[in-house]
Amino acid sequence: MIITIDYMNRNDLDQILAIERSSFSNPWSKQTFEAEISGENKFAYYLVARCKDEVVGYLGAWFILSEVHITNIAVKPSHRRRGIAKKLINFLITQAKERGVTAVTLEVRVSNYPAQKLYRKLGFKEVGVRPKYYQDNNEDALIMWKVLTKKKD
């Protein structure tokens, strides 16, 4: 399976929304994604993972000063555990280093153990908790942080 990473565009949104709905209990709307990729948000940076013409995953992030914050990441259920999320994050990290970014941060549900395991493998560390962060069930979020170095991580 050959996976390519590309920048998200409007033509991807129907596939993105299907992945979003299958991945999250409180999914983003089409309008939210459109606003993020339209250039309206100057900090926004959105990627898709493709297998041939099919979108199988995506990652959203905001580049703010010397940090990049991963706003969302998801992989199509039928394509999980194949390294797609890792490939998306590594692509983002490469781009971040090229821009002189020194840290990557994200929030993850305290109950999302598979994602936490992946983030730890990629060098993210737990640095705090955001109480009742998720509005659908008031679940806490772990704040995870990765310091970037100039050498290969």
HELIX and SHEET records of a PDB file:
HELIX    1   1 ARG A   10  ASP A   12  5                                   3    
HELIX    2   2 LEU A   13  SER A   23  1                                  11    
HELIX    3   3 LYS A   30  ILE A   37  1                                   8    
HELIX    4   4 PRO A   77  HIS A   79  5                                   3    
HELIX    5   5 ILE A   84  GLU A   98  1                                  15    
HELIX    6   6 TYR A  113  LYS A  121  1                                   9    
SHEET    1   A 7 ILE A   3  TYR A   7  0                                        
SHEET    2   A 7 ALA A  44  CYS A  51 -1                                        
SHEET    3   A 7 GLU A  54  ILE A  64 -1                                        
SHEET    4   A 7 GLU A  67  VAL A  75 -1                                        
SHEET    5   A 7 ALA A 103  ARG A 109  1                                        
SHEET    6   A 7 GLU A 139  VAL A 147 -1                                        
SHEET    7   A 7 LYS A 125  TYR A 134 -1                                        
END                                                                             
